[in-house]
Amino acid sequence: MSEQTTDLRETIRQRYAAAAVKVTEGGNACCGPEPVEVDENFGSTLYAADERDALPAEAVAASLGCGNPTAVAELHEGERVLDLGSGGGIDVLLSARRVGPTGKAYGLDMTDEMLELAIANTAKAGATNVEFLKGTIEAIPLPANTIDVVISNCVINLSTDKPAVFAETFRVLKPGGRVGVSDVVADDTLTPDQRAERGDYAGCIAGALSFTEYRAGLEAAGFTDIEITPTHLVADGMHSAIVRAVKPTSATQTSGSTTAEERCGVNSCCTPNEQATDPSTTVAEAQAASSCGCGCQS
């Protein structure tokens, strides 16, 4: 990872950590938490009033997204859902309600402060079919072919390695699984420099892909049935958009390559949650036996 990429990731982490702290500290005030300051194009106002009222105030206050992915993902009872960049947990908690007690909603975030806030919000909501994971969206700490739906709310544009995000999303989805994402997307006529003129990277603008780039990235990862539908402007030539895509039912691994599990005999390879697929062996033994090629052997 380059120094510039590391610095940018740290800038983003600090911004969202500060947002979580603001909400947490506001929760100790007499009148409850104050929403993180955003304009009308971002935040909790993009959710229906009945959805906001059904959740802890802190989860609503921490909302920084550009849409409501749970409204477009068409979640069903019993499904397993993963939210990339779950923040204070608003989309995870809404998903958990939709998939019911036989389903499960995972949230993935890299920021300790947001994870602490999300776990506290889960306890307040009384949700029992929820699990939060620490990690990055470029290296999802879940086994392949285990998730029915991947959602995300204005987070993929923050990644400096979007091909890795698309590949990892494809990997964890079951064959036939689907993506239902809200994200910022740029007009095809805007150059990267022109996008940066309209807003910074941490503000969800400079790092946005164009419509053509987004589609090409999903196709390269193996997705089909791709739909990218703009919903409202967030800056000149920059749109909040609903992104849908499907992993083909014939797919069993990341497009064009073998999975880490096949290479190493290890689930969630190169993540904190890695474990040998054969419970009678250790991770190191599995990697040694298979001549692991993922580059993470100790």
C-alpha positions in Angstrom: 0.0 0.0 0.0 1.5 3.4 -1.0 2.1 6.2 1.5 -0.5 8.3 -0.2 -3.1 5.6 0.0 -2.3 5.0 3.7 -2.5 8.7 4.5 -5.9 8.9 2.7 -7.3 5.9 4.5 -6.2 7.5 7.8 -7.9 10.8 6.9 -11.1 9.0 6.2 -10.8 6.9 9.4 -10.2 10.1 11.5 -13.2 11.8 10.0 -15.6 9.0 10.7 -14.1 8.4 14.2 -14.8 12.0 15.0 -18.4 11.6 13.7 -18.9 8.6 16.0 -17.4 10.5 19.0 -19.7 13.5 18.4 -22.8 11.2 18.4 -21.7 9.3 21.5 -20.9 12.5 23.4 -24.2 14.1 22.3 -26.0 11.0 23.6 -25.0 12.1 27.1 -26.7 15.5 26.7 -30.2 16.3 28.0 -31.8 16.3 24.6 -30.1 13.2 23.0 -27.5 13.0 20.2 -27.1 15.7 17.6 -26.9 14.5 14.0 -23.6 14.7 12.3 -23.7 17.9 10.2 -24.4 17.1 6.5 -26.5 18.8 3.8 -29.8 17.6 2.5 -28.1 15.2 0.0 -26.6 13.1 2.8 -27.7 11.6 6.1 -30.8 10.4 8.0 -33.3 12.5 6.1 -33.0 10.0 3.2 -34.8 7.4 5.3 -38.5 7.3 5.9 -39.8 8.7 9.2 -41.1 5.3 10.4 -37.7 3.7 9.8 -35.9 6.5 11.8 -38.4 6.2 14.6 -37.9 2.5 14.9 -34.2 2.7 15.6 -32.0 4.1 18.4 -31.5 7.9 18.0 -27.7 7.4 18.0 -27.9 5.1 14.9 -30.0 7.7 13.1 -27.7 10.6 14.1 -24.6 8.8 12.8 -26.0 8.3 9.3 -23.7 9.8 6.7 -24.9 8.0 3.6 -26.2 9.3 0.3 -29.2 7.0 0.1 -31.1 4.1 1.7 -29.8 0.8 0.3 -32.2 -1.3 2.4 -35.1 0.2 0.5 -33.7 -1.1 -2.8 -32.1 -4.3 -1.9 -35.4 -6.2 -1.6 -34.3 -8.2 1.4 -36.2 -11.4 2.3 -36.8 -13.4 5.4 -33.9 -15.7 6.3 -31.3 -14.0 4.1 -27.7 -13.2 5.2 -26.8 -9.5 4.5 -23.5 -7.7 4.6 -23.2 -4.0 4.9 -19.8 -2.6 3.7 -18.8 0.4 5.8 -21.6 0.0 8.4 -20.8 3.1 10.5 -23.2 3.5 13.4 -25.3 0.6 12.2 -28.4 2.1 10.7 -28.5 -0.1 7.6 -27.5 -3.2 9.5 -30.3 -2.8 12.0 -32.9 -2.1 9.3 -31.6 -5.1 7.4 -31.9 -7.3 10.5 -35.5 -6.3 10.9 -36.2 -7.3 7.3 -34.5 -10.7 7.2 -36.0 -11.6 10.6 -34.7 -14.1 13.2 -33.8 -16.8 10.7 -31.6 -14.3 8.8 -28.5 -12.4 9.8 -27.1 -9.0 9.2 -23.3 -8.3 9.2 -21.7 -4.9 9.4 -18.1 -4.3 8.4 -16.2 -1.2 9.4 -12.5 -0.2 9.9 -13.2 2.4 12.6 -13.1 1.4 16.3 -15.3 4.3 17.3 -18.0 3.5 14.8 -17.9 -0.2 15.7 -18.4 0.7 19.4 -21.3 2.9 18.6 -22.9 0.3 16.3 -22.6 -2.4 19.0 -24.2 -0.1 21.6 -27.0 0.7 19.1 -27.6 -3.0 18.5 -28.0 -3.6 22.2 -30.4 -0.7 22.5 -32.4 -2.0 19.5 -32.5 -5.5 21.1 -31.3 -7.1 17.8 -30.0 -10.6 18.2 -29.3 -11.5 14.5 -26.5 -8.9 14.0 -22.7 -9.2 14.0 -20.2 -6.4 13.5 -16.7 -7.2 12.1 -13.6 -5.0 12.0 -11.8 -4.8 8.7 -11.6 -3.1 5.4 -13.9 -3.5 2.4 -10.9 -4.5 0.3 -10.4 -7.6 2.4 -13.7 -8.8 3.8 -13.2 -11.2 6.8 -15.9 -13.7 5.7 -15.7 -17.0 3.8 -16.5 -17.2 0.1 -20.1 -17.9 -1.1 -21.8 -17.2 2.2 -23.7 -14.0 1.8 -27.1 -13.5 -0.1 -27.0 -9.7 -0.4 -24.3 -7.0 -0.1 -25.4 -3.5 0.6 -23.4 -0.3 1.2 -24.2 3.4 1.7 -21.8 5.9 0.2 -18.7 4.0 1.1 -17.3 2.3 -2.0 -16.4 5.7 -3.4 -14.1 6.1 -0.4 -11.9 3.1 -1.3 -8.6 3.7 -3.1 -8.8 0.1 -4.5 -12.2 -0.3 -5.9 -11.3 -3.4 -8.1 -10.5 -5.2 -4.8 -13.8 -4.1 -3.3 -15.7 -5.5 -6.3 -13.7 -8.7 -6.3 -14.2 -9.3 -2.6 -17.9 -8.5 -2.9 -18.2 -11.1 -5.6 -16.2 -13.6 -3.6 -18.4 -13.5 -0.5 -21.7 -13.6 -2.3 -23.4 -16.9 -3.0 -24.0 -17.8 -6.6 -27.2 -15.9 -7.5 -26.4 -13.4 -4.7 -26.9 -9.7 -5.4 -25.7 -6.2 -4.7 -27.9 -3.3 -3.6 -25.7 -0.2 -3.1 -26.2 3.5 -2.7 -23.1 5.4 -3.9 -21.9 8.6 -5.5 -21.3 8.3 -9.2 -19.9 10.9 -11.6 -21.0 11.9 -15.1 -18.8 10.2 -17.8 -17.8 13.7 -19.0 -16.0 14.6 -15.7 -12.3 13.9 -15.4 -10.9 12.8 -12.0 -9.5 16.4 -11.6 -12.9 17.9 -12.2 -14.5 15.5 -9.7 -11.9 16.6 -7.1 -12.8 20.2 -7.8 -16.3 19.5 -6.6 -15.4 18.0 -3.2 -12.7 16.1 -1.3 -12.1 12.4 -1.1 -13.3 12.0 2.5 -16.4 13.9 1.6 -17.4 11.2 -0.9 -16.9 13.2 -4.1 -13.3 13.1 -5.4 -13.0 9.3 -5.3 -16.3 8.6 -7.1 -16.2 6.5 -10.3 -18.0 7.6 -13.4 -21.1 5.6 -14.6 -19.0 3.8 -17.2 -16.1 3.1 -14.8 -18.5 1.7 -12.2 -20.1 -0.6 -14.7 -16.8 -1.8 -16.0 -15.5 -2.5 -12.5 -18.5 -4.7 -11.7 -18.2 -6.5 -15.0 -14.5 -7.1 -14.5 -15.3 -8.8 -11.2 -17.8 -11.1 -12.8 -21.2 -9.4 -12.1 -24.1 -9.4 -14.5 -27.5 -7.7 -14.6 -25.9 -4.4 -13.7 -28.1 -1.3 -13.2 -26.9 2.1 -12.1 -29.8 4.5 -11.6 -29.1 8.2 -10.4 -31.5 9.4 -7.8 -30.4 13.0 -6.9 -27.5 15.4 -7.5 -25.0 15.8 -4.7 -22.7 18.2 -6.7 -22.5 19.5 -10.2 -22.3 16.4 -12.4 -22.2 14.1 -9.3 -25.1 11.9 -8.4 -26.3 9.7 -5.6 -27.2 6.5 -7.4 -28.7 3.1 -6.8 -26.4 0.3 -8.0 -27.7 -3.2 -8.5 -25.8 -6.3 -9.8 -26.0 -10.1 -9.6 -23.4 -12.8 -9.1 -24.3 -15.5 -11.8 -25.7 -18.7 -10.4 -23.0 -20.6 -12.3 -20.2 -18.7 -10.4 -18.4 -20.4 -7.6 -15.3 -18.3 -7.2 -13.9 -14.8 -7.9 -13.9 -14.2 -11.6 -10.7 -15.2 -13.4 -8.9 -16.7 -10.4 -9.0 -19.3 -7.7 -10.2 -18.3 -4.3 -8.0 -18.0 -1.2 -9.7 -21.0 0.2 -8.8 -23.1 -2.8 -5.2 -21.8 -2.7 -4.6 -22.2 1.0 -7.2 -24.4 2.5 -8.1 -21.5 4.8 -11.3 -19.6 5.2 -11.0 -15.8 5.4 -7.4 -16.0 4.3 -5.2 -13.1 5.3 -7.8 -11.7 7.7 -8.0 -11.7 11.5 -10.8 -14.4 11.2 -8.8 -16.9 9.1 -9.1 -20.5 10.0 -8.3 -23.8 8.4 -11.1 -25.4 6.3 -10.1 -28.7 7.9 -10.7 -28.3 11.6 -8.1 -30.9 12.4 -5.3 -28.7 11.1 -3.9 -25.3 11.9 -3.8 -22.3 9.5 -0.1 -22.7 9.2 -0.3 -26.4 8.5 -3.0 -25.8 5.8 -1.0 -23.1 4.1 2.2 -25.2 4.2 0.4 -28.3 2.8 -1.1 -26.3 -0.1 1.8 -24.1 -0.9 -0.4 -21.1 -0.2 -0.1 -18.4 -2.9 -2.0 -15.6 -1.2 1.2 -14.0 0.1 0.2 -13.9 3.8 2.1 -16.8 5.3 4.0 -16.1 8.4 
